[in-house]
Amino acid sequence: MDNETKHNIEGQAYSNNVIDSMKDMLDIKDDEEKQEAVFNYGLSISKQTVINYLISYGGPSYRLQITFDEGRMVKVVPQYQDWFTEWVTIPTTSKQNTILINFVNELGIEQTI
């Protein structure tokens, strides 16, 4: 079994356990007890904002999916979509990543988040 398959299997089992725990909390009858259990379950909450910067549309469409975490840009991902298909993330080289980041910095989007 390759590592990706192993991680998918382990991740699915872990996710099933977490979701089962969440269901158990939602099944608590006392509202205050339920709310306390839900609020105390997670470790932290962080705010991520995803902005889609559309460059072309139709067939094909191309966009940059820009992710901000707590107002700081953390990722720029180019995506492609042809008619009636899902968006596909396009792999990039480190040089291309640098160009994408520099381009997005020029947009000044970070200042509006």
C-alpha positions as CSV (number, residue, x, y, z in Angstrom):
1,M,0.0,0.0,0.0
2,D,1.5,3.4,-1.0
3,N,1.6,6.3,1.5
4,E,-1.2,8.3,-0.1
5,T,-3.6,5.3,0.1
6,K,-2.5,4.7,3.7
7,H,-3.1,8.3,4.6
8,N,-6.5,8.4,2.9
9,I,-7.6,5.3,4.9
10,E,-6.2,6.6,8.2
11,G,-7.7,10.0,7.5
12,Q,-11.1,8.6,6.7
13,A,-11.1,6.5,9.9
14,Y,-10.1,9.5,12.0
15,S,-12.7,11.7,10.3
16,N,-15.4,9.1,11.0
17,N,-14.5,9.1,14.7
18,V,-14.5,12.9,14.9
19,I,-17.9,13.2,13.2
20,D,-19.3,10.4,15.5
21,S,-18.1,12.5,18.5
22,M,-19.8,15.5,17.0
23,K,-23.0,13.6,16.6
24,D,-22.9,12.5,20.2
25,M,-22.5,16.1,21.3
26,L,-25.5,17.2,19.1
27,D,-27.6,14.4,20.7
28,I,-27.2,15.9,24.2
29,K,-30.6,17.0,25.3
30,D,-29.7,19.8,27.7
31,D,-29.0,22.9,25.6
32,E,-26.4,24.4,27.9
33,E,-24.5,21.2,28.3
34,K,-24.6,20.7,24.5
35,Q,-23.3,24.2,23.8
36,E,-20.5,23.8,26.3
37,A,-19.5,20.4,24.8
38,V,-19.5,21.9,21.3
39,F,-17.5,25.0,22.3
40,N,-14.9,23.0,24.3
41,Y,-14.4,20.4,21.5
42,G,-12.1,22.3,19.1
43,L,-8.6,23.6,19.8
44,S,-8.9,26.9,17.9
45,I,-10.7,28.8,15.3
46,S,-8.9,30.6,12.5
47,K,-10.3,32.7,9.8
48,Q,-9.3,31.8,6.2
49,T,-10.6,33.8,3.3
50,V,-10.6,32.5,-0.2
51,I,-10.8,34.9,-3.1
52,N,-11.2,33.7,-6.7
53,Y,-9.6,36.1,-9.2
54,L,-11.2,35.2,-12.5
55,I,-8.9,35.8,-15.5
56,S,-11.0,34.2,-18.3
57,Y,-14.3,32.6,-18.5
58,G,-16.2,30.3,-20.8
59,G,-14.3,27.4,-22.3
60,P,-11.7,27.5,-21.0
61,S,-11.9,29.5,-17.7
62,Y,-8.9,30.3,-15.7
63,R,-8.6,31.8,-12.2
64,L,-6.3,32.3,-9.3
65,Q,-7.6,31.0,-6.0
66,I,-6.0,33.2,-3.4
67,T,-6.1,32.1,0.3
68,F,-5.6,34.4,3.2
69,D,-5.2,33.3,6.8
70,E,-5.9,36.0,9.4
71,G,-5.5,38.6,6.7
72,R,-2.2,37.4,5.4
73,M,-1.8,35.8,1.9
74,V,-0.7,32.1,2.3
75,K,-1.4,30.5,-1.0
76,V,-2.0,31.3,-4.7
77,V,-3.3,28.4,-6.8
78,P,-4.0,28.6,-10.5
79,Q,-7.1,26.7,-11.6
80,Y,-8.5,25.7,-15.0
81,Q,-12.1,24.8,-16.0
82,D,-13.5,23.7,-19.3
83,W,-17.2,23.7,-20.2
84,F,-19.3,21.6,-17.7
85,T,-16.3,20.4,-15.7
86,E,-15.0,21.0,-12.2
87,W,-12.2,23.4,-11.5
88,V,-8.8,21.7,-11.6
89,T,-5.8,22.9,-9.7
90,I,-2.8,23.3,-12.0
91,P,0.7,22.4,-10.7
92,T,3.3,25.1,-10.8
93,T,7.0,25.4,-10.5
94,S,8.6,27.4,-7.6
95,K,9.5,30.1,-10.2
96,Q,5.9,30.3,-11.4
97,N,4.7,30.4,-7.7
98,T,6.9,33.5,-7.2
99,I,5.4,35.2,-10.2
100,L,1.9,34.4,-9.1
101,I,2.6,35.8,-5.6
102,N,4.2,38.9,-6.9
103,F,1.3,39.4,-9.3
104,V,-1.3,39.1,-6.5
105,N,0.7,41.4,-4.3
106,E,0.4,44.0,-7.1
107,L,-3.4,43.7,-7.0
108,G,-3.4,45.0,-3.4
109,I,-6.2,42.5,-2.4
110,E,-4.5,41.9,1.0
111,Q,-5.3,45.4,2.0
112,T,-9.0,44.8,1.5
113,I,-9.3,41.7,3.6
